[in-house]
């Protein structure tokens, strides 16, 4: 079933144009991107399947192109369109963080990190390099693997901070297990990097442990 086959008052595009995008449910907005469903499955049902599979909009925004292959009916064209929209959302958040001090909105930082690394199925360690006004210069993935097994080398973090002329950093890594509680190893790593970066006058503003659904801040916990 395609959108034009729906009753006029149930067509997402007509509703959006008449009442504005805020009037549409999440599934209706996604249906506008998909445009067509499958035999026996309407486009709205397919959209709802996407939301259910990924646990809502937050999970869907974290989906990678390969993740979308799990949904029957999403061929290469639809996956490409969905991935493009998801990437636009990520870039919009990144641009916002580049244009104003990072800690004007800690919530935005957490959302950005969840979109970037929250859904990874392996552990990654990233650093947000900031300028003197605490605006984002760049986010870089520096290490991957279980942090207790894959070393995080302070010299590599220092090297990139100097190359990017960073004045401060925010550290972050994900917990694929879904438990965002910091470990003792996380606390030790944070203090090691804080001491090392302090030698070159680069401040560690925070370290966040990220999962698909939440992010825990060391600064908010008083662990820095």
Secondary structure, 3 states (H helix, E strand, C coil): CEHHHCCHHHCHHHHHHHHCHHHCCHHHHHHHHHCECECCECHHHHHHHHHHHHCCHHHHHCCCHHHHCCCCCCCHHHHHHHHHHHHHHHHHHHHHHHHCCHHHCHHHHHHHHHHHHCCCCCCEEEEEEECCCCCEEEEEEEEECCCCCCCCCHHHHHHHHHHCCCCEEEEEEECCCCCCCCCHHHHHHHHHHHHHHHCCCCEEEEEEEECCCCEEEHHHHCCC
